[in-house]
Amino acid sequence: MRKYLGYLTILLGAIIFLYVLYANSPYSQVTRPFSPYTLLTSSWERYKTSFIKADGRVVDYSQNGITTSEGQSYALLRAVWLDDKPEFDLVWNWTRNNLQLSNGLFGWRWGQITPNRSGFLPGGGNNSASDADTDIALALIFAADRWGDKTYLVQAQRILPGIWNEEVATVAGQPVLTAGNWAKGSSLVIVNPSYFAPYAWRIFAKVDQAHSWNNLLAPAYNLLDRVGNDSLGGKTAVGLPPDWVAVNMADGALSVPPTASLSTDYAFNAMRVPWRIALDYEWNKDSRAYQYLQNHFNFLAQTYSQTGKILGTYHHDGTPATTYESPAMYATILPYFQLFHPNLGQKIYNGKIIQLYSTDRNSFNRNLPYYDQNWLWFGAAIYNHYLRPL
């Protein structure tokens, strides 16, 4: 009997040792059960301590500790969707005190200029980015609704005229959102398709009747369709939107932007397009959103089906521009797969997003930069139908 008790003791000891070893291994992080809500709330709590300073400034450590209006806008949206008023107020106060311009818009790039001075960085840091301006205004409208405080709405209504007056251009007789207050030339405008947020414009129309926000919808969907099918100076196109495109104001003709740094690749800008358009469909069931997603991302579906992965960047003709994968790429394309290829969508969610979440640390992989951290959250949130038009 003593002999068997000895064996049993050894066996139990081995089981306990293996369990402890497994519990602290990466493999356990994807098998422990947790709810999508837990993922969204806990990763936000860790994000706050990792990327948001005590004064409300969001820091992009991958770019030498700078702050962008984009980063502030993402934090505001996440805070209001998660009902985190203290953090929302903290981030918003820093944003308006340090980034807001006299016209209501926000300078896009802020950081250390000299050892003793910080502010808008040279080379256009005080220019605006229309995606961040849009997201900040939307977050404030949501805050007014969620917390019953009209002060936020008044602050949003100060931003909206600036967006319309400074960032909307007339192209072939129709209003089009440009990339910022710097993007209007004498004959061309620069457009970033990933800045289009039809769901936000519909909400703006309800709180700002002085401007025709709904008139942005049709030109935007038309332009998205055109830029996906136009070769933009190359031999062919596979449907994907470009990061940047130049548009002739007189006739709407498309061309490659004259600035070399503004590429037509499907990269870290353009990858946000399917997420934004999917959110418009989620909230408003606009058939144009459905048709656009259905018609323009087959290339990525075929690529993933054939190779089991999607790379971080593609040229406009579909040839790979990188050899690595990007978490943000998977997160932003996820709602397309969920809508049209649900089995593949679930595979991507489990294999490319949940795999990067640790239940031990209650966060996405700490080594991921702020951009991936945000878009993993937004991708998981829309996949689980957590985002609501408050």
Order of alpha helices (4+ residues) and beta strands (2+ residues): alpha-alpha-beta-alpha-alpha-beta-beta-alpha-alpha-beta-beta-beta-alpha-alpha-beta-beta-alpha-alpha-alpha-alpha-alpha-beta-beta-alpha
